[in-house]
Every structure is written in C-alpha cells, then in structure tokens.
Amino acid sequence: MKKVTRSTKTCCSKVPAPLDNTINLLLDIQEKRGWLPKEAMKRACRRKGIPGVDVYGVATFYSQFKLAKRGKYLLSLCRGTACHVKGSEKLLQYLYGLLGIRPGETTSDGKFTLQTVNCVGACAKAPNIMINNVVYGNLDEPKLKKLLEGLK
C-alpha cells in the first residue's frame, strides 16, 4: 500500500493583506458619500495596501453596504409577519405604481430608493415604512401618498 501524506503547504503562496479595518474603512466612505463608489474603494485599497478583491468581497457580503447611489429618501417597507397580515403587499404594489420603481431601484429624479426589509421593530403599528431611519406606522394608501407628497 502507498503511504498517504498530507502537505503542509497552503494553496496560496501569499497570505492576503490584513482586513482588520476594512469594514470601518467602508463605513467611513459610505457615511461621507451615502454609498460606495468604485473609485473611492480603489483609492482606499491603494492607500491601505489591501487587494481590491478583498475589499469588494467585504462590501458585497454585508447588506448594509450600498454599491449603487441611493435616493435622498430611503423607503424601507416592512414585510414582516404583522405588516404582511395588515397589508404591506398592497402598499408595495401601490408604491410600484406611484413611484415606478421596484425594490433596489431609485427614481429617475434621485428622490426615492425603495427597499423591503424583514422587520422595522414596530409591529404594533403595522403596516410600517421607515424613511431615512424614521418609522411611520398604521399606514394605508392615502396616508402613504400624503407622507410621500410631503417629502417632494
């Protein structure tokens, strides 16, 4: 029988640069710009000596990082159980018609970006929408329309 030995060599000859501060670096960029432009990430990579693929991997792994420019108002429609039961699907369809965008998209005027979220933590006031981190509850179509008109 042939003896099987394990190699102590790794598949890569170089260990990637440390990523200790990559998340903080990306958060800083996003806080200043509202999203992560490719140019800003490339500059950060060069400045910190971190391979671009590693930075991009972190940026795409965590959902809080945005790789596309967002609108002035981020609309986060709750799709949790309480909101679903109380009509958030109907509100989502209403937003499609009113704004002409789907989740992940931004209106052509740059005012609104729509996303759906699993829960905003205000189930007692379902259905809810969070606009730039402020929760609005007990919504129906007329209330939602009035709320959005107040932002225009």
C-alpha positions in Angstrom: 0.0 0.0 0.0 1.1 3.5 -0.8 1.5 5.8 2.2 -0.6 8.9 2.1 1.0 12.1 3.4 -0.5 15.5 3.9 1.2 18.5 2.5 1.9 21.4 4.9 1.8 23.9 2.0 -1.2 26.0 1.5 -2.9 26.5 -1.8 -1.8 30.2 -1.9 1.8 31.4 -1.8 0.9 34.7 -0.2 -1.4 35.5 2.7 -3.8 38.3 1.9 -3.3 41.7 3.5 -4.9 42.0 6.9 -8.5 43.1 6.7 -8.8 44.4 10.3 -10.1 47.8 9.3 -11.8 47.1 6.0 -15.3 47.3 7.4 -14.6 50.6 9.2 -13.0 52.0 6.1 -16.0 51.1 4.0 -18.4 52.5 6.6 -16.4 55.8 6.6 -16.7 56.0 2.8 -20.4 55.2 2.8 -21.1 57.7 5.6 -19.5 60.5 3.6 -20.9 59.7 0.2 -24.1 57.7 1.0 -22.8 54.7 -1.0 -19.6 53.0 -2.1 -18.4 54.4 -5.4 -15.8 52.1 -7.2 -13.3 55.0 -7.4 -13.4 55.6 -3.7 -13.0 51.9 -2.9 -10.0 51.7 -5.4 -8.3 54.7 -3.6 -8.9 53.1 -0.3 -7.3 49.8 -1.5 -4.2 51.6 -2.7 -3.9 53.7 0.4 -4.2 50.7 2.8 -2.4 48.2 0.6 -5.5 45.9 0.6 -6.3 43.9 -2.6 -9.4 45.2 -4.3 -11.0 41.8 -4.5 -10.9 41.5 -0.7 -12.5 45.0 -0.2 -15.1 44.2 -2.8 -15.8 40.8 -1.1 -16.5 42.6 2.2 -18.6 45.3 0.5 -20.8 42.7 -1.2 -21.0 40.3 1.7 -22.6 42.7 4.2 -26.1 44.0 3.2 -25.6 47.4 4.9 -23.1 48.4 2.2 -24.6 50.0 -0.9 -22.8 49.8 -4.2 -25.3 52.0 -6.1 -26.2 55.6 -5.3 -29.3 55.9 -3.3 -32.1 58.5 -3.4 -32.4 61.3 -1.0 -35.1 59.3 0.8 -34.6 55.6 1.5 -38.0 53.9 1.8 -37.8 50.7 3.7 -41.2 48.9 3.5 -41.6 46.4 6.3 -42.5 42.9 5.1 -42.6 41.2 8.5 -45.4 39.0 9.5 -47.5 41.7 11.2 -47.1 44.1 8.4 -47.8 41.4 5.8 -51.0 40.4 7.6 -52.1 44.1 7.7 -51.5 44.8 4.1 -47.9 45.6 3.3 -48.0 43.7 0.0 -50.8 46.0 -1.1 -48.7 49.0 -0.1 -45.8 47.6 -2.1 -47.9 47.3 -5.2 -49.1 50.9 -4.6 -45.5 52.1 -4.4 -44.7 50.4 -7.7 -47.5 52.4 -9.4 -46.8 55.6 -7.6 -43.0 55.7 -8.0 -42.5 53.5 -10.9 -39.7 51.5 -9.2 -39.1 48.1 -7.7 -37.1 47.3 -4.5 -33.4 48.1 -5.1 -34.2 50.9 -7.6 -34.1 54.6 -7.4 -36.5 57.1 -9.0 -35.0 58.9 -12.1 -35.1 62.2 -10.2 -32.9 60.7 -7.4 -35.5 61.4 -4.7 -36.5 57.9 -3.6 -34.9 54.5 -3.3 -37.2 51.6 -2.4 -36.3 48.5 -0.5 -38.1 45.9 1.5 -37.0 44.8 5.0 -37.9 41.9 7.2 -38.9 43.9 10.2 -38.6 47.5 11.5 -39.5 46.6 15.0 -42.8 48.4 15.3 -45.3 45.5 14.9 -48.0 47.2 17.0 -48.2 49.9 14.4 -48.3 47.6 11.3 -48.0 48.2 8.4 -44.9 50.3 8.6 -42.4 52.1 6.4 -39.1 53.5 7.5 -37.9 56.6 5.7 -34.3 57.5 6.4 -34.5 55.7 9.8 -37.8 57.2 10.9 -40.6 54.7 11.3 -44.2 55.6 10.1 -47.0 53.2 11.1 -50.6 52.4 10.7 -50.3 53.1 7.0 -52.9 52.7 4.2 -52.6 54.1 0.7 -53.9 57.6 1.3 -51.6 58.0 4.4 -48.6 56.7 2.4 -49.4 59.1 -0.5 -49.7 62.1 1.8 -46.4 61.1 3.5 -44.5 60.9 0.2 -46.0 64.1 -1.1 -44.8 65.9 2.0 -41.2 64.8 1.0 -41.4 66.1 -2.5 
